[in-house]
């Protein structure tokens, strides 16, 4: 008779890669609230600089609420994609969709004040380079979004395993890892472009053709986005697979002892 308490590693690998695929499809939609909010908040900042300060706090609150509403929608879409992977391994996995929606909504609402604070004095004046400022912005928003999603999903995950607290830590860490991959791709693009442009100029005494520049931009953009999405999916997928296996072992042991889990 097969010992069911021994985990099937083939199933584990299949789960991780399906989880990676689900997040590759679902995670890009998380850019929608921040992207929309960024442009709206710049309008608020311009209005405040122009002296129209009487209503800017109210408008700022409205924009953050809009971002939270959009976040709730895209968070639900992300949750649905993850639910397709979870539904065969855990009971009542449909609650995961609601938890994801709430988590992204909260994270999107928080990204508004973060965006405004970083691009306002005195923080903005500390950075002479815009790319460093955006790196700080995405890092702080990534941590806020990761913690919000991690805590929200933890309320569901803790019903499946006693080790669910690790999820609150790993989700924001995975977001930061993905953001680092994005910026690594950006700087890799800069170094590659500079090297090719210098080599082309030495050989032809002319600038690199625009079509080559366009191809390089697309290549490194796609490469860095894929690296970011895969890194997030792998880190969270491996942990989640381990947590679900631990839950399965506990449940089997509890059944053997006549206890309910």
Secondary structure, 3 states (H helix, E strand, C coil): CCCCCCCCHHHHHHHHHHHHHHHHHHHHHHHHHHHHHHHHHHHHHHHHHCCCCCCHHHHHHHHHHHHHHHHHHHHHHHHHHHHHHHCCCCCCCCHHHHHHHHHHHHHHHHHHHHHHHHCCCCCHHHCCCHHHHHHHHHHHHHHHHHHHHHHHHHHHHCCCCCCCHHHHHHHHHHHHHHHHHHHHHHHHHHHHHHHHHHHHHHHHCCCCCHHHHHHHHHHHHHHHHHHHHHHHHHHHHHHHHHHHHHHHHHHHHHHHCCCCC
